[in-house]
Structure formats: C-alpha cells, structure tokens
C-alpha cells in the first residue's frame, strides 16, 4: 500500500468512507457476534484509539499483540485463551465480503470442525488454492501454488469459522518454505485428519484490499 500505510495499519484504510476493519466488525455484529479479539501489531495505537473497548460500536473488544511477524498460523494461536471452548469466526483484516455471508459462517453445524470461504476463478498465485470433493468439503489446500502444480478454480477467500480443535493443528506447525507458520497448513492437516472442513462459496462482491489499484476501484 506504499505511503498509505505510513501512519495507518492497513485494516484502518478507508473504503467507502470507513475503515476496512469497521466494515468487518459491523458485518459480524449484524450476524449476532458480540465479542471480538483484534490482533494488532504495526501502528496498534491507531486501532486501539478508534475502537476502544467496543462500547460505542455495540460490541466488546479485546486485543492481543503479535510481537513477531512469523505467519498466520501463530497469529491464530494468540486467540486460544480468548476462544476457550467456543467456535469462532476469523477474518483477515484486509478482506471485504457482503455482510450476509457472515450469517452463514457463524452457523457452524455440530458435524463440522471448520468452514473455509472460497471464491471462484481468482488468481490462486496470490493466495491459496482450495480443493474440494463432491460434497464441497475441503480435501486439500495449497498456499500460493506454482504453475506446475495441480490447479483448482477455488480461491481461499480469507474468512473462516473454526472450532477450538484448530489449535491442536496450529501448535504442530513447522516453518513453511516462506519461513512462516501458515494457517493454511493447519487447515490442511485438520482436513487430512478426517475432520470435516466445509468449503463455502461467498455470495456477492469480495475484495482483498492488497494494493492501491484495488482500493481505488472500491472507492470509485
């Protein structure tokens, strides 16, 4: 995001007049989610000052700090004490989806350990390729696959629902070739263990606000 993040963490960049992170919290709040944990790092004070304890947004907000930038798998570990034994929704802080999708994500049935949101025919080299079976259950997940690897039309859209069983698999993570602990590796291990991981195709518009060109398009 170049100079746009000199003073702001990326989730606080404005899209259509309000921060990306506020869009996410409002969407989840409309789906009856009332308690939030925001993982902060760069320019954490901007987020803390804007949201506070969540009262003025009608929710309760706690915070945890990612001290070391060592991957999405270790970020999730920071939520273990907050989650305890409850299922939870996880969103990356730069992902925008239509609010009605959150209602489906919070409806995690008792036979499902996780839901992975997907979009069709996005550029999987920018993220993860999701492989599914005939019941649209996740059977494999490849992070930033190379052109010579098997393909999939389903792109990991960056919003999830989990049961606390995911922590069993994040705790076992090893460094990826990118030298990070990848959440996608934990999800893949969860699915390969025999647990049901359901893919969910998001309805409507979706955006990964990853660069100034996408931001400008959203704000036109």
Backbone bond lengths (Angstrom), bond angles and torsions (degrees), N, CA, C in turn:
res aa  C-N    CA-C-N  psi(-1)  N-CA   C-N-CA  omega(-1)  CA-C   N-CA-C  phi
1 X - - - 1.463 - - 1.529 112.74 -
2 X 1.342 116.97 4.81 1.455 121.93 174.74 1.527 111.51 52.40
3 X 1.320 117.16 -133.25 1.452 120.53 -174.21 1.514 115.01 -68.89
4 X 1.338 117.51 -12.11 1.465 120.06 -179.08 1.520 112.31 -64.53
5 X 1.334 116.86 -22.56 1.467 120.08 -178.11 1.528 112.70 -108.73
6 X 1.338 117.19 18.67 1.469 118.83 175.68 1.525 111.26 -62.92
7 X 1.324 115.84 -37.40 1.462 120.80 -177.62 1.521 113.12 -113.83
8 X 1.324 117.52 -15.85 1.469 122.06 -175.53 1.515 111.01 -119.68
9 X 1.339 118.66 140.98 1.462 119.71 165.01 1.527 107.94 -70.12
10 X 1.315 117.57 147.85 1.471 120.87 -172.62 1.533 113.80 -53.53
11 X 1.352 120.49 -39.06 1.473 118.78 179.98 1.527 114.56 -62.90
12 X 1.333 117.51 -12.37 1.457 120.34 -179.71 1.526 112.87 -98.41
13 X 1.319 117.71 2.51 1.466 120.67 173.61 1.529 108.94 -66.02
14 X 1.318 116.31 138.44 1.465 120.80 -175.22 1.526 111.64 -81.02
15 X 1.321 114.51 131.45 1.464 123.28 169.90 1.517 106.94 -122.48
16 X 1.325 115.82 121.70 1.472 121.23 -178.64 1.528 111.29 52.46
17 X 1.325 114.68 42.08 1.456 119.62 170.10 1.506 117.09 91.03
18 X 1.325 119.42 -1.78 1.462 119.51 177.05 1.523 110.71 -149.70
19 X 1.330 117.51 156.92 1.465 120.52 -175.16 1.530 112.41 -60.04
20 X 1.326 114.34 147.76 1.471 119.89 176.90 1.523 109.97 -52.73
21 X 1.323 116.78 -44.44 1.462 120.95 -176.43 1.531 111.59 -63.56
22 X 1.316 117.70 -32.80 1.463 119.73 176.97 1.526 110.95 -68.77
23 X 1.326 117.96 -38.14 1.475 120.82 173.94 1.532 109.89 -55.83
24 X 1.334 116.26 -44.53 1.469 121.12 -177.24 1.530 110.14 -65.08
25 X 1.314 116.76 -48.18 1.467 120.41 -177.46 1.524 110.79 -64.95
26 X 1.316 118.10 -41.44 1.464 120.34 178.30 1.525 111.39 -64.16
27 X 1.326 117.50 -39.03 1.461 120.33 178.51 1.514 112.10 -64.74
28 X 1.321 117.26 -42.71 1.460 120.84 178.58 1.524 111.36 -70.39
29 X 1.319 116.95 -36.73 1.465 120.93 177.40 1.532 110.22 -60.84
30 X 1.338 116.66 -40.53 1.471 120.67 178.22 1.523 111.74 -65.79
31 X 1.349 116.64 -20.96 1.468 121.52 176.28 1.523 111.49 -94.50
32 X 1.338 115.64 18.24 1.470 123.31 174.68 1.517 113.97 72.37
33 X 1.321 117.58 25.73 1.457 121.32 169.95 1.525 107.42 -90.13
34 X 1.326 117.21 125.87 1.458 120.73 -174.87 1.511 115.42 -117.47
35 X 1.353 117.33 -10.87 1.464 120.60 -178.61 1.531 109.23 -123.29
36 X 1.330 115.58 132.05 1.456 121.41 -175.00 1.518 110.52 -130.13
37 X 1.325 114.63 145.93 1.453 122.14 167.69 1.521 106.39 -120.06
38 X 1.322 117.23 120.46 1.457 121.69 177.24 1.523 108.25 -103.90
39 X 1.329 115.50 122.87 1.459 120.77 176.74 1.523 107.51 -86.95
40 X 1.310 116.91 120.95 1.458 121.49 -176.29 1.523 110.44 -116.02
41 X 1.335 114.43 160.99 1.457 121.55 177.13 1.517 108.01 -154.88
42 X 1.333 115.75 -99.38 1.459 121.44 179.44 1.523 111.37 -59.92
43 X 1.323 116.84 130.30 1.464 123.75 179.29 1.532 111.66 51.28
44 X 1.319 115.58 44.52 1.472 121.02 -177.41 1.515 112.16 -58.63
45 X 1.342 116.85 -32.78 1.457 120.02 -176.03 1.525 112.50 -63.49
46 X 1.338 117.30 -27.99 1.470 120.44 178.78 1.526 110.37 -64.87
47 X 1.328 116.00 -43.43 1.466 120.88 179.62 1.522 110.23 -69.09
48 X 1.311 116.92 -46.07 1.469 120.32 -178.89 1.525 111.59 -60.77
49 X 1.317 116.69 -41.63 1.459 119.75 -178.46 1.527 111.45 -69.10
50 X 1.313 117.08 -35.55 1.468 120.01 -178.10 1.525 111.44 -72.93
51 X 1.328 117.43 -45.02 1.468 121.12 -172.89 1.527 113.47 -95.33
52 X 1.329 117.27 -28.02 1.458 119.18 -177.36 1.515 111.81 54.98
53 X 1.333 116.52 -137.07 1.465 120.53 179.30 1.527 112.38 -87.92
54 X 1.329 116.27 4.66 1.465 120.82 177.54 1.509 115.45 90.42
55 X 1.327 117.83 -7.21 1.468 120.70 -171.94 1.527 112.61 -58.49
56 X 1.329 117.21 -41.23 1.462 117.70 -176.76 1.519 112.69 -74.24
57 X 1.342 116.24 -8.90 1.465 120.74 174.81 1.537 111.40 -104.68
58 X 1.322 116.14 4.64 1.455 120.89 177.20 1.511 114.88 77.02
59 X 1.348 117.46 21.89 1.462 121.82 -178.89 1.528 108.59 -136.57
60 X 1.337 115.80 174.97 1.462 122.22 173.72 1.517 108.39 -112.45
61 X 1.327 116.12 127.88 1.461 120.87 -176.18 1.520 110.28 -123.27
62 X 1.331 115.40 129.65 1.458 122.85 170.45 1.528 107.72 -115.00
63 X 1.331 116.31 168.52 1.458 120.61 -176.36 1.525 110.20 -133.93
64 X 1.323 114.93 150.42 1.464 121.79 169.32 1.517 106.90 -138.52
65 X 1.316 116.62 149.17 1.461 121.10 -175.47 1.521 110.60 -108.95
66 X 1.316 116.02 130.01 1.454 121.72 172.64 1.531 107.29 -87.11
67 X 1.324 115.97 104.37 1.457 120.74 -175.49 1.527 111.97 -75.99
68 X 1.334 115.97 -34.35 1.460 120.81 -178.01 1.524 108.67 -121.06
69 X 1.330 116.51 130.75 1.465 121.21 179.84 1.532 108.97 -81.54
70 X 1.328 115.16 80.07 1.465 119.43 -173.01 1.520 113.76 -119.58
71 X 1.337 116.84 19.38 1.455 118.58 171.60 1.516 115.17 115.70
72 X 1.321 114.48 160.26 1.468 121.81 -176.19 1.523 112.98 -67.29
73 X 1.329 117.23 -28.20 1.461 119.46 179.34 1.516 112.08 -64.16
74 X 1.306 117.49 -39.70 1.463 121.67 -179.98 1.525 111.81 -77.77
75 X 1.332 117.51 -26.37 1.459 120.01 173.63 1.524 109.89 -59.97
76 X 1.328 117.10 -45.19 1.467 121.31 -178.87 1.518 110.80 -61.96
77 X 1.329 117.11 -35.35 1.463 120.64 178.00 1.526 112.05 -56.42
78 X 1.323 117.01 -30.62 1.465 121.10 -179.27 1.524 112.43 -66.14
79 X 1.331 117.49 -15.61 1.471 121.15 -178.67 1.521 113.09 -93.49
80 X 1.313 117.72 -0.30 1.477 119.99 -172.80 1.527 112.46 -57.40
81 X 1.318 117.77 -49.15 1.475 119.87 -177.83 1.520 112.17 -70.43
82 X 1.311 117.08 -30.88 1.463 121.12 178.08 1.523 110.86 -68.96
83 X 1.319 116.89 -42.99 1.470 122.53 -175.76 1.525 111.64 -73.23
84 X 1.332 116.52 -41.76 1.460 122.49 -174.20 1.524 109.98 55.76
85 X 1.331 118.08 -115.54 1.465 120.62 -176.14 1.526 113.42 -106.10
86 X 1.316 117.02 10.77 1.461 120.38 -174.85 1.522 111.92 -95.91
87 X 1.341 116.80 148.76 1.467 119.26 169.15 1.524 109.69 -67.79
88 X 1.326 116.35 157.69 1.462 119.93 -176.52 1.528 110.59 -150.23
89 X 1.327 115.32 156.99 1.457 122.82 173.80 1.519 107.95 -101.85
90 X 1.326 116.25 136.89 1.450 122.61 177.14 1.526 108.98 -120.40
91 X 1.309 116.28 128.85 1.467 121.12 174.21 1.517 109.33 -128.07
92 X 1.315 116.50 136.85 1.451 119.20 168.15 1.527 108.12 -67.89
93 X 1.316 116.45 152.61 1.453 120.58 -171.15 1.511 115.70 -79.98
94 X 1.331 118.03 2.91 1.468 119.89 179.40 1.534 112.01 -123.48
95 X 1.332 116.42 21.71 1.463 121.60 -177.41 1.524 109.92 -109.50
96 X 1.331 116.01 127.86 1.462 122.10 176.40 1.522 109.71 -114.19
97 X 1.335 116.14 130.14 1.460 121.64 176.98 1.522 108.63 -133.62
98 X 1.333 115.88 165.69 1.462 119.72 175.53 1.528 108.54 -67.53
99 X 1.336 118.33 134.06 1.469 121.12 -172.86 1.522 114.97 -56.32
100 X 1.333 118.76 -31.17 1.470 118.95 -177.44 1.521 112.58 -63.93
101 X 1.333 117.62 -20.79 1.465 119.99 178.54 1.525 112.60 -65.22
102 X 1.319 117.31 -29.92 1.461 119.84 -178.95 1.528 111.23 -62.82
103 X 1.323 117.56 -33.05 1.471 119.97 179.77 1.524 111.06 -62.48
104 X 1.320 116.82 -36.16 1.464 120.19 177.67 1.529 110.90 -71.84
105 X 1.308 116.79 -37.12 1.456 120.06 -178.36 1.525 112.49 -68.05
106 X 1.332 117.26 -33.49 1.465 118.36 -179.41 1.534 111.70 -78.55
107 X 1.332 116.93 -11.88 1.465 120.62 -178.81 1.529 110.13 -90.77
108 X 1.321 115.75 64.46 1.467 122.59 -177.50 1.523 108.39 -82.72
109 X 1.348 117.47 110.02 1.467 118.81 -176.32 1.525 110.75 -74.30
110 X 1.318 115.71 164.12 1.471 121.28 -170.96 1.524 113.15 -66.92
111 X 1.333 118.27 -18.72 1.462 120.74 -179.21 1.526 113.01 -90.10
112 X 1.327 117.16 -2.68 1.462 121.72 -173.10 1.522 110.31 -113.77
113 X 1.333 115.86 131.70 1.462 120.71 179.16 1.525 112.25 -90.75
114 X 1.327 116.93 -24.30 1.461 119.21 -178.52 1.523 109.51 -159.46
115 X 1.327 115.13 153.44 1.460 123.05 170.97 1.518 107.32 -122.32
116 X 1.325 116.23 132.23 1.458 122.27 177.38 1.523 108.07 -116.68
117 X 1.316 117.20 119.22 1.466 120.22 179.07 1.524 109.55 -75.30
118 X 1.329 115.49 145.16 1.467 120.79 -179.42 1.521 110.07 -138.29
119 X 1.332 114.74 155.59 1.455 122.93 168.97 1.520 108.02 -126.75
120 X 1.319 115.37 151.33 1.461 119.75 -175.53 1.526 111.25 -92.15
121 X 1.335 114.20 138.22 1.466 122.65 170.07 1.527 114.45 62.43
122 X 1.344 116.81 32.12 1.460 119.97 167.51 1.540 108.38 -85.02
123 X 1.297 116.66 169.30 1.461 122.00 -178.86 1.527 109.55 -77.27
124 X 1.336 117.14 100.45 1.466 120.27 -174.68 1.524 112.45 -68.43
125 X 1.334 118.10 -15.09 1.464 119.22 176.71 1.531 111.32 -67.88
126 X 1.345 116.94 -15.33 1.460 121.61 177.78 1.527 112.47 -89.33
127 X 1.334 117.44 -8.11 1.459 119.93 -176.89 1.515 111.33 -160.69
128 X 1.340 115.86 -127.51 1.454 119.92 -175.14 1.517 112.41 -117.02
129 X 1.325 116.03 140.34 1.458 122.24 173.51 1.525 108.67 -94.20
130 X 1.334 116.74 125.01 1.469 122.60 -177.82 1.520 109.04 -103.48
131 X 1.327 115.82 127.67 1.459 121.91 178.97 1.527 108.46 -108.00
132 X 1.325 116.87 132.61 1.461 121.67 -174.08 1.527 110.93 -126.75
133 X 1.355 114.74 161.04 1.459 120.12 174.04 1.523 109.71 -98.66
134 X 1.335 116.29 -169.71 1.470 120.61 -176.63 1.521 113.00 -67.41
135 X 1.322 117.93 -17.48 1.476 121.72 177.31 1.535 111.16 -96.32
136 X 1.313 116.05 11.14 1.463 124.04 -179.78 1.528 111.08 60.16
137 X 1.327 114.99 33.85 1.459 121.64 173.37 1.525 108.67 -95.41
138 X 1.309 116.28 141.83 1.455 121.03 179.85 1.523 110.32 -69.74
139 X 1.323 116.13 128.48 1.466 120.77 176.65 1.521 111.93 -116.68
140 X 1.341 116.82 -15.59 1.457 120.35 176.27 1.527 108.32 -161.29
141 X 1.330 114.80 157.44 1.457 121.49 -178.44 1.517 107.36 -149.90
142 X 1.319 116.00 119.98 1.468 120.59 -176.72 1.526 109.37 -118.56
143 X 1.327 116.40 122.82 1.458 121.25 -178.98 1.526 110.45 -82.23
144 X 1.329 116.36 124.42 1.458 123.84 178.07 1.534 111.73 44.11
145 X 1.350 116.77 62.13 1.470 119.76 -177.34 1.529 111.92 -63.45
146 X 1.312 115.08 150.50 1.453 121.35 177.23 1.526 110.37 -81.69
147 X 1.348 118.03 158.58 1.476 120.48 -177.63 1.523 114.46 -57.12
148 X 1.333 117.41 -26.89 1.464 120.22 -178.38 1.531 113.17 -86.72
149 X 1.346 117.81 0.02 1.455 121.14 179.73 1.527 110.31 -91.15
150 X 1.362 117.37 159.82 1.465 120.13 178.47 1.526 111.67 -56.53
151 X 1.323 116.65 144.11 1.454 120.97 -176.13 1.515 113.38 -102.37
152 X 1.322 115.40 165.11 1.458 123.15 175.17 1.521 107.43 -148.54
153 X 1.345 118.01 143.75 1.465 119.45 176.30 1.511 113.67 -79.11
154 X 1.348 117.55 -3.04 1.464 120.65 -173.28 1.519 110.52 -103.96
155 X 1.328 114.54 125.95 1.459 122.76 -176.39 1.527 109.46 -106.15
156 X 1.320 116.44 133.32 1.459 121.80 177.04 1.529 109.03 -65.44
157 X 1.338 116.28 115.12 1.466 120.75 -169.72 1.526 114.10 -89.63
158 X 1.336 119.13 -2.49 1.455 120.46 168.67 1.514 116.97 87.39
159 X 1.338 117.29 14.06 1.466 120.94 173.94 1.527 106.67 -130.94
160 X 1.342 116.69 135.90 1.462 121.31 -171.00 1.525 110.91 -138.70
161 X 1.320 115.01 162.43 1.460 121.78 163.79 1.523 106.96 -127.20
162 X 1.329 116.93 137.92 1.458 121.83 -177.23 1.518 111.15 -135.11
163 X 1.306 114.78 152.44 1.449 121.35 159.21 1.529 107.74 -92.89
164 X 1.334 117.81 162.06 1.470 119.49 -177.31 1.528 114.15 -60.71
165 X 1.323 118.52 -10.94 1.467 120.57 176.63 1.525 111.97 -58.38
166 X 1.336 118.72 -21.37 1.465 120.04 179.63 1.527 111.12 -60.97
167 X 1.337 117.66 -28.35 1.466 120.18 -177.69 1.531 111.92 -67.60
168 X 1.316 117.02 -27.25 1.465 120.41 174.95 1.525 110.45 -59.64
169 X 1.333 115.51 -34.31 1.465 120.70 -175.17 1.525 112.08 -91.73
170 X 1.328 118.26 -31.60 1.467 118.68 173.92 1.528 110.79 -67.43
171 X 1.332 116.70 -31.58 1.465 120.04 179.78 1.532 112.30 -66.03
172 X 1.325 116.77 -23.37 1.470 120.90 -177.68 1.528 113.25 -94.22
173 X 1.306 117.82 -0.82 1.463 120.66 -172.73 1.526 112.41 -60.77
174 X 1.317 114.03 143.21 1.457 121.90 171.35 1.522 108.53 -114.17
175 X 1.314 116.71 159.94 1.457 120.47 -178.86 1.528 111.10 -61.33
176 X 1.317 115.53 135.29 1.455 121.78 177.31 1.528 109.43 -81.07
177 X 1.344 117.57 173.17 1.471 119.19 175.35 1.528 113.17 -57.44
178 X 1.341 117.36 -22.36 1.471 120.73 176.93 1.528 111.92 -83.43
179 X 1.352 116.36 2.17 1.461 122.89 -179.18 1.521 111.32 66.17
180 X 1.323 115.29 37.70 1.447 121.59 175.89 1.527 109.52 -132.54
181 X 1.330 115.24 158.77 1.459 121.24 171.89 1.526 107.21 -92.21
182 X 1.325 116.91 112.77 1.460 122.43 -169.12 1.532 110.89 -96.62
183 X 1.321 116.48 126.03 1.462 120.36 173.30 1.521 111.24 -58.18
184 X 1.311 116.84 -36.57 1.464 119.71 -179.15 1.523 112.27 -61.48
185 X 1.335 117.34 -32.11 1.469 119.62 175.97 1.528 110.75 -65.49
186 X 1.338 116.53 -38.21 1.464 120.09 178.53 1.530 110.80 -67.69
187 X 1.324 117.56 -40.02 1.470 120.86 178.54 1.520 110.01 -64.57
188 X 1.313 115.83 -42.94 1.468 120.51 178.22 1.533 110.35 -60.15
189 X 1.317 117.49 -44.75 1.467 121.08 178.75 1.525 111.11 -64.17
190 X 1.322 117.19 -38.64 1.466 121.30 176.71 1.520 110.74 -58.85
191 X 1.333 116.52 -46.54 1.469 120.58 179.93 1.526 111.57 -66.21
192 X 1.341 116.92 -42.00 1.464 120.29 -178.69 1.520 112.43 -69.93
193 X 1.337 117.15 -17.02 1.466 120.66 177.24 1.527 112.15 -76.65
194 X 1.328 116.65 -7.57 1.460 120.91 -179.84 1.513 114.23 103.47
195 X 1.336 117.13 -3.98 1.455 120.78 178.12 1.525 109.76 -75.80
196 X 1.329 116.06 150.10 1.462 120.13 -179.19 1.518 110.29 -81.49
197 X 1.325 115.11 119.44 1.459 122.40 174.11 1.524 106.90 -117.79
198 X 1.313 116.60 110.93 1.458 121.97 -173.65 1.524 110.56 -91.49
199 X 1.322 116.78 130.75 1.458 120.39 170.48 1.523 108.76 -83.91
200 X 1.312 116.27 147.18 1.460 122.17 -177.43 1.523 108.44 -137.60
201 X 1.343 116.63 115.01 1.460 120.11 179.06 1.520 109.92 -77.94
202 X 1.306 116.06 120.36 1.458 121.04 179.95 1.525 110.81 -67.20
203 X 1.322 115.82 139.69 1.461 121.34 174.98 1.523 109.66 -89.71
204 X 1.326 115.67 146.32 1.459 120.52 173.15 1.514 113.71 76.06
205 X 1.320 114.60 -160.07 1.463 121.22 -174.41 1.527 111.37 -71.37
206 X 1.322 114.65 149.10 1.466 122.87 177.05 1.523 107.21 -142.88
207 X 1.315 116.77 142.74 1.467 119.25 177.04 1.511 110.77 -147.16
208 X 1.323 115.60 133.26 1.453 123.48 166.72 1.527 104.97 -99.40
209 X 1.326 116.09 107.49 1.468 120.17 -173.10 1.528 108.13 -81.03
210 X 1.320 115.24 73.24 1.464 120.54 -169.95 1.524 113.78 -96.78
211 X 1.338 118.06 -16.44 1.457 118.57 -176.80 1.527 110.75 -152.02
212 X 1.339 117.41 166.00 1.473 120.21 -175.95 1.526 113.27 -62.45
213 X 1.313 118.51 -27.87 1.455 121.02 -179.24 1.530 110.42 -67.59
214 X 1.332 116.98 -43.94 1.477 120.44 177.43 1.515 109.93 -65.24
215 X 1.332 117.04 -41.61 1.462 120.93 178.91 1.529 110.68 -60.12
216 X 1.318 117.31 -45.22 1.457 120.39 -179.36 1.530 110.99 -63.23
217 X 1.320 116.83 -39.25 1.475 120.40 178.67 1.520 110.56 -63.90
218 X 1.331 118.11 -41.74 1.467 121.48 179.90 1.520 112.10 -65.44
219 X 1.316 116.14 -32.23 1.459 120.57 -175.26 1.529 113.60 -92.62
220 X 1.339 117.59 -1.01 1.459 119.35 177.36 1.512 110.46 -70.91
